[in-house]
Amino acid sequence: MTSTMIRFAQESDAHHIAAIHVASWQKIYRGLIPDSTLNNLSVVEKEKLWLALIKNHSQILIIDIDQQMVGFASIGATRDTDADAAKCGE
């Protein structure tokens, strides 16, 4: 039987989040973003970003299947300066 869990990220998750982040961008945006940009994405740099967000208590959810991380979601207020806050749930 498959075990699926959704949980909040911990600092120890930063590397795996970064690896999924980079791999998904390289797969999904190939042909839409210049290859040079995608090829230069760094798991090490993204790990620093995700670790800082986790330490800052950002709401980051992890999806585990059979105790292996398969995805993540980041939840928060919009950062778009032109967004209508009332429509974004703030």
FENGISUL-V350965 format. One record per backbone hydrogen bond with DSSP energy under -1.0 kcal/mol. NH is the residue of the N-H (numbers start at 1). CO is the residue of the C=O. If there is no record, write none. Layout:
nh & co
NH & CO
NH & CO
//
This chain:
nh & co
5 & 64
7 & 62
9 & 60
13 & 10
14 & 11
17 & 13
18 & 14
19 & 15
20 & 16
21 & 17
22 & 18
23 & 19
24 & 20
25 & 21
26 & 22
27 & 23
28 & 24
29 & 25
32 & 29
33 & 29
38 & 34
39 & 35
40 & 36
41 & 38
46 & 42
47 & 43
48 & 44
49 & 45
50 & 46
51 & 47
52 & 48
53 & 49
54 & 50
55 & 51
56 & 52
57 & 54
58 & 53
60 & 58
61 & 73
62 & 7
63 & 71
64 & 5
65 & 68
66 & 3
68 & 65
70 & 63
71 & 63
73 & 61
75 & 59
83 & 80
87 & 84
90 & 85
//
